[in-house]
Amino acid sequence: MTLAANIALLAMAGLVMAFTLIYLIRSPWRKNHVGRIYATKSVFLSAVLIQIVVSIWYSPEYFGRQPFRLVIYALGALVYLPMIWSLVREQQRDRRKLMNEEAQNAEDEAAAK
């Protein structure tokens, strides 16, 4: 069971890394705010998964593990703060836009009667 879980983790890490590389290389992620956020999230998720895979398949105490973990976990937490803020801001903007559109449609329907 442990071996199967480790293989599944290795597969997941490989696929997430492949997705991240394809996204970074082939997509215009630099052109908009959401693309930059998604690229950052993908890079940090890949780094976390790489760290876990190395810990499981190589050694739980490989050289430099603790500093590497500190960097990716601390920076990962820091980059998620603006991502959450941006997500909430975009959702609020979308809701305001929808409410304005609904109000305009109601006004148009009222004027047509």
C-alpha positions in Angstrom: 0.0 0.0 0.0 2.8 2.4 0.9 4.6 1.7 -2.4 1.4 2.4 -4.4 0.9 5.7 -2.6 4.5 6.7 -3.2 4.2 5.9 -6.9 0.9 7.8 -7.1 2.6 10.8 -5.4 5.5 10.6 -7.9 3.0 10.5 -10.8 1.1 13.4 -9.4 4.3 15.5 -8.9 5.5 14.6 -12.4 2.2 15.6 -14.0 1.9 18.8 -12.0 5.5 19.7 -13.0 4.7 18.9 -16.6 1.6 21.1 -16.5 3.5 23.9 -14.9 6.2 23.8 -17.5 3.8 23.6 -20.4 1.8 26.5 -18.9 4.9 28.7 -18.3 6.4 28.0 -21.8 3.3 27.9 -24.0 0.7 30.2 -22.4 0.7 34.0 -22.3 0.5 34.0 -18.5 2.4 37.3 -18.2 -0.3 39.2 -20.1 -2.9 39.3 -17.3 -3.2 39.4 -13.5 -4.9 36.0 -13.3 -2.3 34.3 -15.5 0.5 35.6 -13.3 -1.3 34.3 -10.2 -1.9 30.9 -11.7 1.7 30.6 -12.8 2.9 31.5 -9.3 0.5 29.0 -7.7 1.6 26.3 -10.1 5.3 26.9 -9.4 4.9 26.7 -5.7 2.7 23.6 -5.9 5.4 22.0 -8.0 8.1 22.9 -5.5 6.1 21.5 -2.6 5.5 18.3 -4.4 9.2 17.9 -5.5 10.2 18.4 -1.9 7.8 15.7 -0.7 8.9 13.3 -3.4 12.5 13.7 -2.6 11.8 13.2 1.1 9.9 10.0 0.4 12.0 8.4 -2.4 15.5 9.6 -1.4 15.7 10.5 2.3 13.5 12.3 4.8 16.7 14.2 5.9 18.4 15.0 2.7 21.0 17.8 2.7 19.4 21.2 2.8 15.9 19.9 3.4 14.9 22.2 6.2 16.1 25.4 4.6 14.4 24.4 1.3 11.2 23.6 3.2 11.3 26.9 5.0 11.8 28.8 1.8 9.1 27.1 -0.3 6.5 27.0 2.6 7.1 30.5 3.8 7.1 32.0 0.3 4.2 29.8 -0.7 2.2 31.2 2.2 3.2 34.8 1.4 2.2 34.5 -2.3 -1.2 33.0 -1.4 -2.1 36.2 0.6 -2.2 38.4 -2.5 -3.8 35.6 -4.5 -6.7 35.4 -2.0 -7.0 39.2 -2.0 -7.1 39.2 -5.8 -9.6 36.4 -6.0 -12.0 38.2 -3.6 -11.5 41.5 -5.4 -12.3 39.9 -8.8 -15.3 38.1 -7.4 -16.7 41.4 -5.9 -16.1 43.1 -9.2 -17.9 40.4 -11.1 -20.8 40.5 -8.7 -21.1 44.3 -9.0 -21.0 44.0 -12.8 -23.7 41.4 -12.8 -25.9 43.4 -10.4 -25.4 46.5 -12.7 -26.3 44.5 -15.7 -29.4 43.1 -14.0 -30.5 46.6 -12.9 -30.0 47.9 -16.4 -32.0 45.0 -17.9 -34.8 45.7 -15.4 -34.8 49.4 -16.4 -34.9 48.5 -20.1 -37.8 46.2 -19.6 -39.7 48.8 -17.5 -39.1 51.4 -20.2 -40.3 49.1 -22.9 -43.7 48.6 -21.2 
